[in-house]
Amino acid sequence: MKQFLSAADVAKLCDVSSSKAYSIISELNAELKAKGYLTLRGKVSSVYFFEKCYGGLENGEQMD
């Protein structure tokens, strides 16, 4: 599994446009930054993304 997801990854997973994917990434990164985590512009932690969007599930399996 990738450690970080790009806007293209998020767009594909959520079936949205790339601009919406960047918006999602920005929102998630703002949450992470408020919690004191470092963030990368244009990328989001895959663990945090799946936790927030799918309750920690990836491909139907519980993430470790």
Phi, psi and omega in degrees: 000141176291146177283325179232145177254140177271174178298324178296319178297312181296318179300317180292315182295323184262355182055053179230172177288165180293326179292323176292322178299318177296324177295317178298313180299317180299316179296314180294320179293326176296320177297315180296317181297320179296333178273358176096010180271151173282145180231160176246127180298129178085001178222154179224148176303127181295323179298313180294318179302309182293326178296313183286322186269329186229016179065028178090006181265139173226122180055036177078006181242148176289132179282146177274000000 
